[in-house]
Amino acid sequence: ARCVWRPAANVRLTENKLLMGMMGSKTTRASSRGSMPEEYDLYYGFTRFAVELNELPTELRAVLPPTDTRFRPDQRMLEEGQVQRAQNEKVRLEQMQRMREREREEAGVVYQPRFFRRVKQEQHTDSWAFNNTYWDMRKNPGFSMLENMKLW
């Protein structure tokens, strides 16, 4: 069956539901907010699903690349309620990123993402496509065998 996209006439958020009124049809629920953790106000009002996205189980640590954002120390600090330390760390990380970019530019090195390739498009801006190497490297686990820049 062929899927045809029909633009929504309007989209609105009411309480915990995202309602989409399709042109000429009745309003249907497209999404609803998930369950909230206890003391959700301590978690910035995030749903249980959103809070768990950044969890880093021990068994995953060995197979993830060091570039995985779950290793970012500023995110950990923020989750632990250390807001000012997290902000200072975020600034430090961003300064390091800018410095690496300047060094690459000065050396004439063009950055090449490890897991994506640039796709040239005629009428639009270029886009990035997954190059299918991530899962093979993760199985190995090959990330520990790669040369990785110091990110954090």
C-alpha positions in Angstrom: 0.0 0.0 0.0 1.2 3.4 -0.8 1.4 6.0 2.0 0.2 9.5 1.1 1.1 12.4 3.3 -1.7 14.8 3.9 -0.8 18.0 5.8 -2.7 18.7 9.0 -5.1 21.6 9.0 -4.1 22.4 12.5 -2.1 21.0 15.4 -2.8 21.8 19.0 -1.6 20.6 22.4 -4.3 20.1 25.1 -3.3 18.9 28.5 -1.2 15.8 27.8 -2.4 15.1 24.2 -1.2 16.3 20.8 -4.3 16.6 18.7 -4.2 16.9 14.9 -7.2 17.9 13.0 -6.9 16.5 9.5 -8.5 18.4 6.7 -12.1 17.5 6.6 -11.9 14.7 9.1 -12.5 14.5 12.8 -9.8 15.3 15.3 -7.5 12.3 16.1 -5.0 11.8 18.8 -1.5 11.6 17.3 0.5 11.3 20.5 0.1 11.5 24.2 2.6 12.2 27.0 4.0 9.2 28.7 4.0 8.4 32.4 5.7 10.8 34.8 8.4 9.7 37.3 7.8 10.4 41.0 9.0 13.9 41.8 8.9 14.8 38.1 9.6 18.4 38.9 13.1 17.4 39.9 13.6 16.0 36.4 12.7 19.2 34.6 9.2 17.9 33.9 10.5 15.1 31.6 8.5 12.0 31.1 9.9 8.7 32.4 10.9 7.8 28.8 12.8 11.1 28.4 14.6 10.6 31.7 15.6 7.1 30.8 17.0 8.1 27.3 20.3 9.2 28.9 20.8 6.2 31.2 24.1 4.5 30.8 23.8 0.8 31.9 27.1 -0.8 32.9 26.8 -3.5 30.2 26.6 -0.8 27.5 29.7 1.1 28.5 32.1 -1.4 26.9 30.4 -1.4 23.5 29.6 2.3 23.0 31.9 4.7 21.2 33.5 7.4 23.4 31.6 10.0 21.3 28.3 8.7 22.7 26.7 11.7 24.5 25.8 9.6 27.5 29.4 10.0 28.5 29.2 13.8 28.6 30.1 14.9 32.1 28.1 18.1 31.8 24.9 16.1 31.2 25.7 13.9 34.2 26.2 16.9 36.4 22.9 18.4 35.3 21.1 15.2 36.1 22.7 15.2 39.5 21.4 18.7 40.1 24.8 20.3 39.9 23.5 23.1 37.6 26.4 25.6 37.9 29.1 22.9 37.5 27.2 21.5 34.5 27.1 25.0 32.9 30.9 25.5 33.5 31.7 22.1 32.1 29.5 22.7 29.0 31.4 26.0 28.3 34.7 24.1 28.7 33.6 21.4 26.3 32.4 23.9 23.7 35.7 25.8 23.9 37.6 22.5 23.3 35.4 21.9 20.3 36.1 25.3 18.8 39.8 24.9 19.4 39.8 21.5 17.6 38.0 23.0 14.7 40.5 25.9 14.5 43.4 23.5 14.6 41.8 21.4 11.8 41.2 24.5 9.7 44.8 25.8 10.2 46.2 22.4 9.2 43.9 22.2 6.2 42.2 19.0 7.5 38.6 18.4 6.4 36.6 16.8 9.1 35.1 13.4 8.0 32.4 12.0 10.3 33.0 8.4 11.2 29.5 7.0 10.8 28.0 9.3 8.1 28.8 10.3 4.6 27.8 13.5 2.7 25.2 13.0 0.0 25.3 15.6 -2.8 21.9 16.8 -3.9 21.3 18.9 -7.0 18.7 21.4 -5.9 18.9 21.2 -2.1 21.6 21.6 0.4 23.7 18.5 1.0 22.5 15.9 3.5 24.2 13.2 5.6 23.5 9.5 5.3 24.4 6.7 7.7 27.3 4.7 6.3 26.3 1.4 8.1 29.6 1.0 9.9 28.5 1.7 13.5 26.8 -1.6 14.2 29.7 -3.7 12.8 32.2 -1.8 14.9 30.0 -2.1 18.0 29.8 -5.9 17.6 33.6 -6.2 17.5 33.8 -4.1 19.9 36.1 -2.0 17.7 35.6 1.4 19.3 38.3 0.8 21.9 40.7 -0.1 19.0 40.2 3.2 17.2 42.1 6.4 17.6 39.7 8.8 19.3 40.1 12.4 20.2 39.7 13.5 23.7 36.2 14.8 23.9 35.4 15.2 27.5 
